[in-house]
């Protein structure tokens, strides 16, 4: 872990993996707001985690074949004698022939394969670099500087946060059993502290977390239906000049966006579109009522 005054790659990885305590996490999130390159790294790692989870989670949940279970529980037999290589021994006359264990032979082969791979990669990189220099030398015209890709929309960031956390073993950082702490944290970090109640629609709030937004921290509340599906309510400070997008329904995920009280709200989930629409309307009504009480 880096010192308290410096944010390094170890801190960024720990943030993505959910391994930071509250104080350190707050410092790293503040760092991301003023360092867009690091924020882009974190977002990329979270995308990778979500993609890996989506690709391999079904495999991890498969039942092991009985043959593998038997092999894992079977006790090992008596230790076998070392395996000799059969190579000629060039030592002094009368010296005993050296023997190598099978695991030593395999380790030696792995080291040789790794060395071969490294040499091949270095050679390829050298050839690619030479080719790039040749091509650059043929065209001396000035080139436009490379610019970062435009920032994601609110719905895009909401979809990324949903994909990253909704199926995680620990989807929230503060669960609803600590509601007072959750509300105070969201109020301090994001500026919104009135989680909508969607229980009438069968959606129970299980907790929330803070995620990086575009210009300030964003909040993510996760709701769960009794039969398992989860939806997330994402919110962050909204730019007045950016209009909300129309509801978007992808292959499995629906995102419904609206504005209220200076915030962009996006409800994201895999429920049927009519259920998502009803939940978004209930959430928007609850947010508007909370704003009215504040005034």
C-alpha positions in Angstrom: 0.0 0.0 0.0 1.3 3.5 -0.8 1.9 6.1 1.8 -0.9 8.3 2.8 0.4 11.2 0.7 0.8 9.2 -2.5 -1.7 7.3 -4.6 -0.1 4.5 -6.6 -1.2 1.5 -8.7 -1.6 -0.6 -5.6 -4.2 1.8 -4.2 -6.1 1.8 -7.5 -6.1 -2.0 -7.7 -7.2 -2.2 -4.0 -10.1 0.2 -4.8 -11.3 -1.9 -7.7 -11.0 -5.1 -5.6 -12.9 -3.5 -2.7 -10.0 -3.9 -0.3 -9.6 -0.3 1.0 -10.9 1.0 4.3 -13.3 3.9 4.3 -10.7 6.6 4.9 -8.2 5.3 2.3 -11.0 4.7 -0.2 -12.1 8.4 0.2 -8.6 9.6 -0.5 -8.3 7.5 -3.6 -11.7 8.6 -4.9 -10.7 12.2 -4.4 -7.5 11.5 -6.3 -9.4 10.1 -9.2 -11.5 13.3 -9.6 -8.3 15.3 -10.3 -6.4 12.6 -12.3 -8.5 11.5 -15.3 -5.8 9.1 -16.5 -6.0 7.1 -13.3 -9.8 7.3 -13.3 -9.7 5.8 -16.9 -7.4 3.0 -15.6 -9.8 2.2 -12.8 -12.8 2.2 -15.1 -10.9 -0.1 -17.5 -10.1 -2.6 -14.7 -13.7 -2.6 -13.6 -14.8 -3.4 -17.2 -12.3 -6.2 -17.3 -13.6 -7.6 -14.0 -17.1 -7.4 -15.2 -16.2 -9.1 -18.5 -14.3 -11.9 -16.8 -17.1 -12.5 -14.3 -19.7 -12.6 -17.1 -17.5 -15.1 -19.1 -16.4 -17.4 -16.3 -19.0 -17.3 -13.6 -21.2 -19.9 -15.3 -18.2 -22.3 -15.5 -17.3 -21.7 -11.8 -20.8 -22.6 -10.8 -20.8 -25.9 -12.7 -20.8 -29.2 -10.8 -17.5 -31.1 -10.8 -17.5 -34.5 -12.5 -17.6 -37.4 -10.1 -14.3 -38.6 -11.5 -12.6 -35.3 -10.4 -14.2 -35.4 -7.0 -12.9 -39.0 -6.5 -9.4 -38.0 -7.6 -9.3 -35.0 -5.3 -10.3 -37.1 -2.3 -8.2 -40.2 -3.1 -5.2 -40.7 -0.9 -1.9 -40.7 -2.7 0.0 -44.0 -3.0 3.6 -44.7 -1.9 6.2 -42.2 -3.1 7.8 -43.3 -6.4 11.5 -43.6 -6.9 13.2 -40.7 -8.7 13.1 -40.9 -12.4 16.5 -41.0 -14.2 17.0 -39.0 -17.3 19.3 -41.6 -19.0 21.8 -38.8 -20.0 25.5 -39.5 -20.1 27.3 -38.6 -16.9 30.6 -36.7 -17.6 31.9 -36.8 -14.0 34.9 -38.6 -12.6 35.1 -42.3 -13.2 33.2 -44.2 -10.6 30.9 -41.3 -9.7 27.3 -42.1 -9.3 25.0 -41.1 -12.0 22.9 -38.0 -11.1 19.1 -38.5 -11.0 16.4 -35.8 -11.6 13.0 -35.9 -10.3 10.1 -35.6 -12.7 9.0 -32.2 -11.2 12.6 -30.9 -11.7 12.5 -31.9 -15.3 9.1 -30.2 -15.8 10.3 -27.0 -14.1 13.4 -26.9 -16.3 11.2 -27.3 -19.4 8.9 -24.5 -18.2 11.8 -22.2 -17.7 13.1 -22.9 -21.2 9.7 -22.3 -22.7 9.3 -19.0 -20.8 12.8 -17.9 -22.0 11.9 -18.7 -25.6 8.6 -16.8 -25.3 10.4 -13.7 -23.9 13.0 -13.7 -26.6 10.3 -14.1 -29.3 8.3 -11.1 -27.8 11.4 -8.9 -27.6 12.3 -9.7 -31.2 8.7 -9.0 -32.3 8.7 -5.7 -30.4 12.0 -4.7 -32.0 10.7 -5.4 -35.5 7.5 -3.5 -34.8 9.5 -0.5 -33.5 11.7 -0.5 -36.6 8.7 -0.6 -38.9 7.1 2.3 -37.0 10.3 4.4 -37.4 10.4 3.6 -41.1 6.7 4.6 -41.6 7.1 7.7 -39.5 10.2 8.7 -41.6 8.1 8.6 -44.7 5.6 11.1 -43.5 6.9 14.2 -41.8 3.6 16.1 -41.8 2.5 17.1 -38.3 -0.1 14.9 -36.7 -3.0 16.0 -34.5 -2.5 15.1 -30.9 -4.3 12.0 -29.6 -7.3 13.0 -27.4 -9.2 11.0 -24.9 -12.5 9.4 -25.9 -15.5 11.5 -24.9 -16.9 10.9 -21.5 -19.6 8.3 -21.1 -23.2 9.3 -20.6 -24.8 9.1 -17.2 -26.6 6.0 -18.4 -23.3 4.5 -19.7 -21.6 5.0 -16.4 -24.7 3.6 -14.6 -24.6 0.5 -16.8 -20.9 0.0 -16.1 -21.4 0.3 -12.3 -24.4 -2.1 -12.5 -22.4 -4.7 -14.5 -19.4 -4.4 -12.1 -21.2 -4.7 -8.8 -24.7 -6.3 -9.2 -23.5 -9.9 -9.3 -20.5 -9.4 -7.0 -20.3 -11.5 -3.9 -20.2 -8.2 -2.0 -22.4 -5.9 -4.2 -22.6 -3.1 -1.6 -20.1 -1.5 0.8 -22.7 -0.5 3.4 -25.8 -2.7 3.8 -29.2 -1.5 4.8 -28.8 -2.9 8.4 -26.5 0.2 8.8 -29.0 2.6 7.2 -27.9 5.6 9.3 -24.3 5.2 8.2 -25.3 4.6 4.6 -27.4 7.8 4.5 -24.8 9.9 6.2 -22.1 8.6 3.8 -24.1 9.2 0.7 -25.0 12.7 1.9 -21.3 13.6 2.6 -19.8 12.1 -0.5 -22.5 12.6 -3.1 -25.0 15.1 -1.7 -28.1 12.8 -1.9 -29.4 11.0 1.2 -33.0 9.9 0.5 -33.0 6.4 -0.9 -36.4 5.8 -2.6 -38.6 3.1 -1.0 -39.5 0.5 -3.7 -40.8 -2.1 -1.4 -44.4 -1.8 -2.8 -43.0 -3.1 -6.1 -41.3 -6.0 -4.4 -37.8 -4.4 -4.5 -36.0 -4.4 -1.2 -33.1 -2.0 -0.7 -30.0 -4.1 0.3 -27.5 -1.2 0.6 -25.3 1.1 -1.4 -21.8 2.3 -2.3 -19.9 5.3 -3.8 -18.4 5.0 -7.3 -16.4 7.5 -9.4 -18.6 9.8 -11.4 -17.6 12.2 -14.2 -16.7 15.3 -12.1 -17.7 14.1 -8.6 -18.4 10.9 -6.7 -21.6 9.1 -7.7 -23.9 6.9 -5.6 -25.2 3.4 -6.3 -28.2 1.9 -4.4 -29.0 -1.8 -5.1 -32.4 -3.3 -4.7 -33.3 -7.0 -4.8 -36.5 -8.8 -5.6 -37.5 -11.9 -3.6 -36.9 -14.2 -6.5 -33.3 -13.0 -7.0 -33.1 -10.2 -9.7 -31.4 -7.0 -8.7 -31.8 -3.4 -10.0 -29.5 -0.4 -9.2 -30.3 3.3 -8.8 -27.3 5.3 -10.0 -27.1 9.1 -9.2 -24.5 11.8 -9.6 -24.4 15.6 -10.0 -25.8 16.5 -13.4 -24.7 19.2 -15.9 -27.6 21.5 -16.6 -26.8 21.5 -20.4 -27.0 17.7 -20.8 -30.5 16.4 -21.5 -31.6 13.0 -20.2 -31.6 10.2 -22.7 -34.7 8.3 -23.6 -35.2 4.9 -21.9 -32.7 2.4 -23.4 -33.3 -1.4 -23.5 -30.4 -3.6 -24.4 -30.3 -7.3 -24.9 -30.9 -8.0 -21.2 -30.5 -4.6 -19.4 -32.9 -1.6 -19.4 -31.7 1.9 -18.3 -34.2 4.7 -17.5 -32.8 8.2 -16.8 -34.3 11.3 -15.4 -33.2 14.6 -13.7 -34.2 16.0 -10.3 -32.7 18.4 -7.8 -29.5 18.9 -9.8 -28.9 15.2 -10.0 -29.0 12.7 -12.9 -30.7 9.4 -11.8 -30.5 6.2 -13.8 -32.4 3.0 -12.9 -30.7 0.0 -14.4 -31.8 -3.6 -14.3 -32.7 -6.9 -16.0 -36.4 -6.8 -15.1 -39.1 -6.7 -17.8 -39.3 -3.2 -19.3 -42.8 -2.5 -17.9 -41.5 -3.4 -14.4 -38.5 -1.2 -14.8 -40.7 1.7 -15.9 -43.0 1.3 -12.9 -40.0 1.2 -10.6 -38.4 4.3 -12.2 -41.7 6.2 -11.8 -42.0 5.2 -8.2 -38.4 6.2 -7.5 -38.8 9.6 -9.3 -41.9 10.3 -7.3 -40.1 9.5 -4.1 -37.1 11.8 -5.1 -39.5 14.6 -6.0 -41.3 14.3 -2.6 -38.0 14.4 -0.8 -37.0 17.5 -2.7 -40.3 19.1 -1.7 -39.7 18.4 2.0 -36.2 20.0 1.8 -37.7 23.2 0.5 
